[in-house]
Amino acid sequence: DFQVQVGDRVQKDDVLAKLLSNSLTWAQKLRRAEVDSAEASLVNAKTQASLRGQELKRLANLKKSAAFSAARFEDAQKELAKADSDAARAEADLARATANLNLAQIDLDNAEIKAPYPGVVSAVHTEVGTYLNTGEPVVTLIDDTNMELEADVPASRTLGLTPGTEVTFTTRNGLQKIAHVRAVVPKENPLTRTLTTRFVPEGDAILESAAANQTVTILIPAGP
């Protein structure tokens, strides 16, 4: 099921699409049942270990009496060690069952495709009834609230573009705004002798009409 169309604006964690979750739901219930069973087994194992411990204490109290049996005391020690081992194994089984439950819950939660950030749906890559493999695209979102400016700046003009340097840029409707250098990527294009530079617009510099790949004019300092 699809909850959005191309052009819709969404907020973070809004549901974009839902996968068929029948098998995922039952897998989660199966793992939950395994956890319940493991918890019951752990309680039983701890109870047995407690009983073996009490029996060993009773036999230890009889050491100075004629009724004391060294063989029975040794057997009780071994039975307690076995009960403790069973309890440890039950704890491990519970941990494994809990991990499987958590993984099943993650798969079930992922049956709802949610927006990782606010933005606008720019493309829908599938349709109802289509089988998708893990990792295949469902929709494309454009985060138009956190855009940056990118320019290929002549290498000779980047020496003064240290992080934080203020520049001005002009939008397509003629407005002048302020941006700051975020980074100069240290990889030169040998054909154009330019370096890719990223700028962060200041405040409300990104206007409502901003769009990905939109052209702006950036004024780069020619010298000190």
N, C-alpha and C positions, 0 to 999 in steps of 0.2 A: 504494500500500500504506500502511495506517495502522499506526503502532506504539503508539498510545496511545488511551485511552478517556476519557470525561468522568470526572473524579475522580482520575485518575492524578497522582501527584507526579513531577515531572521535575527534572533538574539542568540547568545551563547546558550547551549544545551537545548535549544528548540529541536523537536523531533522532525527530521527531514523525510525519513522513510522507515518502514517497518518490514523486517524479514519474516517469513513464515516461521513461527517459533514452536510448533507442536513438538517436534523431537527434542528441541532444546529444553522445553518445559519438563518433559518426562525424564530427560537425562538429569536435570537438576533435582527432581523428586527422588530419583534413584539414588543419587549421591547423598541426599538428605537422609534417606532410609539407612544407608550404609553408616553414616555418622551416628545415627541413633543406635544402631546395632553395636557399633564400636564403643559407644559410651556405656551401654549396658554390660558389655563384656569387661570393660575396665572396672566398673563397679563390682562385678562378681569377682574379678581377679584380686582386687584390693581386699574384698571381704575374706576370701580364702587366705590371703597372706596374713590378715589380722588374726584369723582363727588359728593358723599354724603358729603364729607368734605367741598367742596366749597358751597354747598347748606346750610349747617349748618352755615357757616361764613356769608352768605348773610342774613340769618334770624337773626343772632346775631347782625348785623349792624342795624336791624330794631327795636331793643328793645325799643328805645325812641320815635318811631313813632306810629301813630294811627293804622298803618297797621300791627303791630306786633301781632302774634298769639302764645300764650304760648303753646297751644296744638300742633300746627304745629311744634314749636321749639322742643318739647319733642319727637315728632315722628321722626324728623330729627336726633336727638341724637341717638335714637334707631336704625334707619336705618344705621347710620354711624357705630355703634357698630356691627351690623350684617354684614356690608360690610367688616369691619376689620376682623371679625371672618371667613368670607368666604375666605379672602385673606390668612389668617393663615392656613386654611385647604388646600387651593390650594398649598401653599408652602410645607406642609407635604406630599401631594400627589406627588408633583414633586420629593421630596427627596426619597420617596418609589419607584417611577418609575425609578429614576436614580440608586438606589441600585440594583433593578432587572436587569437593563441593564448591570451594571457592572458584576453581577453574570453570566448573559448570555454570556457576552464577555469572561469571564474567561473560561467557558465551551467550547466556540468556540476556544479559544487559545489553550486549552488543547487537542483539537483534533489532534494537531501536537505533537507527543511525542518527546521531545528534550533531548539531552544529558545534564545532570546536571553538568558534569565535563568532562575534556578530558580523554580519555582512549581507551581501546580495547574491542570490542564486544566479549564476551566469550561464550554467549549462546543466542539463540532466542527461546522464550517460546511459541510462537503462530504462526499462519499463516494467510494468506489472506483469508477472508471469515468467520473467527471465531468471535463469540460474546464474548466480554470481559466485566466483571463486573468492577466497579470502584475499583482500587487498585490492580488488578491482574497484575502479571509481564508480561512485553513485551520482554525486553532484559535484559541481565546482562552485566554490564560494569566493567572492571578492571582498576582502576586508577593506572597505573604502573609508574607514575611520582611522586607520593607522598607516596611511600611505607615505612613502618616501619618494624623493626625487633622485633620479640617477642620470649622470652625465658622463660622457667620455671626454675627459679634459686633457688637452695637450700636456704632455709630461713636463714641459718647461714651465707650465703655469701651476703646477701642483705643489711646489715647494712651500708656498705660503698657506696652503689649505690644510692646516693642522686641525685636529678634532676640536670642534667648538667655534671655528672661524665663522663669522656672520657674513652671509651673502644675501642679495636680493634676487627675486625672480618675478617675472611677469606672467600672469595667467592669460588664457586665450581671450578673456573678456577685458584685458587691459589693466587689471588690478595688480599693483605691486605689493609683494609680501616678503617676509623675512624667513630665511632658513639658516640652519647651522650645519657645518660639516660633521658627519658622523664618522666616516672612514674613507680612506683612499686605498683601494685594493692594489697591492704591490705586484701587479701583473700587467706588463705593457703590451699593447697590441702592436706588433712590429710593422703592420701595414699602415696604421694611422698614427703611430707613436703617441697614443693616448692611454690614460689610466682611468678605469672606472671609478667614479667617486659617488658616494651616497650622501644625501642631505636630508635632514629632518626639518620639516616645516615648523615654524613657530606658532604656538597657540592655535587660532582658528584659521591658519593659512590654507588648510585644505578646505575648499568650499564644497557646498552641496552638489555642485556640478562636476566635481572631480571624477575622473575615470581612469582606469588602468590604461597605460600606454598613451595617455594624453600628453600633448606637447606643451612645454612651458619654456620661457627664455630665462636662463640663469646668467647673471652678471658675475664673472669671475675676475678677481683682482689681477691687474696686469703687472703689479709690482708692489713694493713695500708701501 
